[in-house]
Amino acid sequence: MEAAMWNIRTVALAALALIGSVAVAGAESLGIARVSFVTAKVEKFSQFESRPNAVFKLGEDVRLYGEPTGFVASDRTGRSQIDMKADIKVSAADERVVVERKNLMSLKHSSPETLDNVFVNLSVKVPTAGMYVVSFRLTDNLTGRFLDYSLPFQVEAPERLAAHQDSP
């Protein structure tokens, strides 16, 4: 009987420790406050120039700017920390994967101050003209949680772009 009580207490303590770990790691939902195709790499939070459309020239970098939320956690000492990676995939209209990069970006930082204003820059080149979907996955390495996000875009050959510019 005493051994059974000890096992019950151990399980209860383990469950409390697990609940505490989840709270410390951040139970906030992962999300994206803003995502935009941009004209250039963004250097400062929220200071970017959005593209007027999602049409890119062949050979041009397809650049994305994003402001993820829920990836900053506080540890037991109160330090803010982030440990995030990004994967990117570009699929054609027929769902064929054209470009895929794992661990394209990694962000790992710890600070005694609150970490605010987290942003990511992602960039990829697509080899041929066509309609595509860019998908990226942001993974929180502290909790194992992840966020998937996708956007459609188009890559046009130079002759099609010239025809668009000449039309009224």
Salt bridges, closest charged atoms under 4 A:
GLU60 OE2 - ARG51 NH1 2.79
ASP61 OD2 - ARG63 NH2 3.38
ASP61 OD1 - LYS125 NZ 3.91
GLU67 OE1 - ARG34 NE 3.46
ASP83 OD2 - LYS108 NZ 3.81
ASP94 OD2 - ARG96 NE 3.59
GLU100 OE2 - LYS102 NZ 3.72
ASP140 OD2 - ARG145 NH2 3.83
ASP148 OD1 - ARG137 NE 2.68
GLU156 OE2 - ARG160 NH2 3.90
GLU156 OE2 - HIS164 NE2 3.24
